[in-house]
Amino acid sequence: MGEATWLHGLAPKLGWKPRNIDMDFSKLETKTGAEKGAKLHLRHPALGHLLYSGKGADENGKLIDAAKDAQKVFLMVRGTESPTVQKQARDLQASILKNGDISDEEKEVGLAFASSLVISMHGLEKGGKTMEATEENKREFLLLSDGLVEQVVQFAQSRANFFNPA
């Protein structure tokens, strides 16, 4: 006898009433969350620790004193199911199919694709000023390390990051 059958047979004897729950297919929707985005707490691309800014962090962004002012360094990232991201992906595929190879121009399109994943930037400064998520700033930030691009893309690919079961 299978585990579920055994439990189902035992339930009435224990006074439990089995519940029949119909699946609400709207609970499977992930595209709205993908467009809205989710917080990606960044890690140092070489050292691997979570990044923080403020007086509670050292010059490498490592949290050294949580009692002091420290903010998470994070990006709001769209998921790959986002309509905005899907358009960028189609443009990149069309460019590759047209040329048959990835040229320097396609690499730029790939960078534009990674940039399209980033909605906003938090806890990042440049020249003492907070970095806004302009195309130029996103491009400059992503060009700092392939490790940053990998974090953004891997986070964007996981539907679980954008799923809101409520």
QUIGIVEN-V38001 format. One record per run of one state. SS is the DSSP state (A for helix, B for strand, O for the rest). FROM is the first residue (numbers start at 1). TO is the last residue. Records with the same first field share a line. If there is no record, write none. Layout:
SS=FROM-TO / FROM-TO
//
This chain:
O=1-2 / 14-24 / 29-30 / 37-37 / 42-42 / 44-49 / 51-51 / 54-56 / 58-62 / 64-70 / 73-73 / 78-82 / 100-103 / 123-124 / 127-128 / 131-134 / 143-145 / 158-158 / 163-166
A=3-13 / 25-28 / 31-36 / 83-99 / 104-117 / 135-142 / 146-157 / 159-162
B=38-41 / 43-43 / 50-50 / 52-53 / 57-57 / 63-63 / 71-72 / 74-77 / 118-122 / 125-126 / 129-130
//
